């Protein structure tokens, strides 16, 4: 199943905590059930994003760890 995001953020090159902070800002401006796609290159983002969704109503629908980047599809709760 192909998920089409409502908003995409390419946060490549940013270091912790900026990818998470910019994703939070984007999610704050979105409607419930909308999908945010985030691309990050900081390895700390994997832990940060998974911890973030456990503490909020948001959900990671898809996580991909590739050679140079991490990608997340996050559904706003």
N, C-alpha and C positions, 0 to 999 in steps of 0.2 A: 504494500500500500504506500503510495507516494503522498507525503504530507506537504502541503504548500503553506509556507509561513506567511503571516501577515506583515511582519517586519523582519528585516535581516540586518545584523550588525557584524561587521568585520572588524574585530578588535585585535587583529594580528599586530604583534610588536609591543603591545602594552603589557606591563608587569603588574603583578598582584599589588593592590586589590582593584586596580582600575577596570579589568574586564567585568568583574562582578558588579562594581558600582554602576558602570554604564548600562549593564543589563537590567539592574534594578530600576534605574531611571526610565528605561524604555518600557519595562513592564508596568510601572506606575501610570504611564500614559495610555495603556492598552485596556481594551474591554475584556471582561471575563470570557474565557474559552478561546481567545485569540492565541496565535502561535508566534513565538519569537525564535528566530534562528540566530545563534551566536557562533562565530568562529574566533577561536583564541589560540595563541601560540604558547602562552605561559603554562607550564606543566602544573603549577599550583591551581589553575582553574578547575582541574578535574575534582580535586577535593572541595574547593570552594563552592562550586555549583551544586554538587551532590549534597553538601551540608545545608546550603541555602534552601533547596526545595524541601528538605526534611523539616525545616523550621517555618515554612510558609505554606500557603495553600497551592503553590505552583507545582507543576509536575514535569519531569524530564521524559518526553515521549521517545526521544532517540538520542543516543550518545555515540559518537564515533571518534576513535583515537587513531589518527593517521600519522604518517612519518613526521610531518612538519606542523600539524595543527590538530586541534580538538574542535569538534562541532557538536552543538547541542540544539535540540528542538524542545523548547520549553512552552508548556501550555499554562496560560495565566489562570489561576484559580480564583 
